[in-house]
Each structure stands twice: as structure tokens, then as C-alpha cells.
């Protein structure tokens, strides 16, 4: 998360993430799944601007700024994100205000670049950016621990974006964060097929796995430069997601024909990424995938 503080307003850049590793360990009695994941933030950002509103009103304006950021076979459909109280930005702002017992207001604008419901956790990142941004703007002085407690109430991925390193092992339902350092930035090509997929539906169809690598072993291999291949890139949600959405299988097949170090679906999809040796290679892989008209194609670095 990056900040720019100006006299009367604060700008926060809220990054997308991918899951480099995602293992579903089992279903819990509270309905959530127990998981182990390695997440990393990307250089693809939503931009949030916060201005103090002395009247005490909390307002949100959403702008779609996707145009020109990625190459798509057809333009991305217009943004269908509500700027009402169900938007995670306003939910985070209200929660923070209630917790801090203040009656401060803010005019917030959200410039949306991260594709919606894509497994890139744009909504969660916006929520985390709001907690941190308004804590600063309103001089609330809440500690990181307090922000983490609020984040966990807003969603399982929100805590990750409070991690100081931009990479973490996430456990529990995703909210238990162990910040980590990756040895070097990764060069990724991310493809977002035009169709979406419901996270809840994918989880309903997934079978927990107890076998295979742990997140630690995956990271060890990555750190030693033995780029994990084959089964080492694991996302338990990928098989059920591919069954539910043939676009993901198409993208996976397209990546398997490219000279990438590994490729995997992110989160519950439908975004899919390939890891490249360097940015030049990422640019040429992206060019070939664009020609296949699979969806929006982004070349992005990890932010670690
Ligand atoms: P995750 O990987 O955490 O499952 P995702 O990347 O699949 O998330 P998001 O784009 O983060 O999906 O959001 C999922 C849903 O949350 C959206 O379909 C939208 O209705 C709702 N939502 C609420 N606020 C926001 C926001 N600020 N940005 C994006 N989505 C939001």
C-alpha cells in the first residue's frame, strides 16, 4: 500500500494480489475453510482519495479507469460496482468510525482498475486502504493490531493488505498473516477471462487436500531459485473452478504452451497468471496471449 499526503487530502494506492500457493486443508464448523496460502501484492492498483468532510457525511464516488491499462479483445463492460453502503470502502469507513467512536466525515473517490470478482481481491484491498487511510486522515491513532481486528470483520483477505512486506503466508480462513520476504520481485502475466465465477460456488465444489507441499516448502524452493514446477504450483480451487468455467481451462492450456516458469489460477478465479524469468519475457508472453483473445492481459511485477 502506497500513500501520498497532500494538504487537505490523502491518496492511497491499493494493490491487487495473487495467490502463488493455495491449499485448502478442510471445512470448519463455522462454514469457512481452513487454508494455507502464499499471497503477494502486484503493481496493479485501485486509487482511493480521502478528503475530510467536516459535516460528518461519508460519501463514495466510484470511477472506472480500466481503459488503457490492459489489452482486451472487447472493452471491459461498464463498472457495476455500487457506491452505496455495501461497498467495502464504506463498510470499512463505518466500522472504523464506530470502533473509534468518532463522528468524522469523508468524501472518498475510488478509481477502480483491479478487475472485479476476479480472484485479485480488489475489494479487500480497498477495504484495507480505507482503514489505514482514514486512521491517518482522522488522526485516530489506532494501532496495527486494532486495524487487524477490524480487517478480520470485513473479509478473510483484508488482513493480508495490512502486511508491511507485500507478501505473506496466510492461514486460518486467510486472516492470520505471517509477513515474509520473497527473494526478488516476480514478473507476472495475468489474464482475466471475460467471464466470472462465484467464490462461494467454487468453495462448495472443492475437496480439501491433505497431501502435497506446504507453503513453507513452496517458499523454500522459490528462495533457492529452484522455480517450482508441475505440482509445486498448487491451488486446490483450480480443479473445481475449471470444471465450472471452461474459460479458465482455455487460459491454463494457453499458458502451458508458453515458456513460463509456472502458471496457476489466483484465488477462486477467474484470473490466471504465469511467472516469467524477466520482464522482457513477460512482455512477449503477454503479446502472444493477447493474440489468442483470452481476455484482459496485464504484465505486472510483484511488489515486495
Ligand atoms: P477475493 O479474491 O477476495 O475473493 P475477488 O477478487 O474475487 O476477491 P473482489 O473484486 O474483491 O473479488 O470483490 C468481490 C465482490 O465484492 C464484488 O463482486 C463486489 O460486489 C463486492 N465489492 C464491494 N466493494 C467492493 C470494492 N470496493 N471493490 C470490488 N468489489 C467490491
Boltz pocket constraint, residues with backbone or C-beta under 6 A from the ligand:
constraints:
  - pocket:
      binder: B
      contacts: [[A, 81], [A, 82], [A, 86], [A, 87], [A, 88], [A, 89], [A, 114], [A, 115], [A, 116], [A, 117], [A, 118], [A, 119], [A, 120], [A, 121], [A, 122], [A, 123], [A, 124], [A, 126], [A, 127], [A, 157], [A, 197], [A, 199], [A, 267], [A, 268], [A, 269]]
      max_distance: 6.0
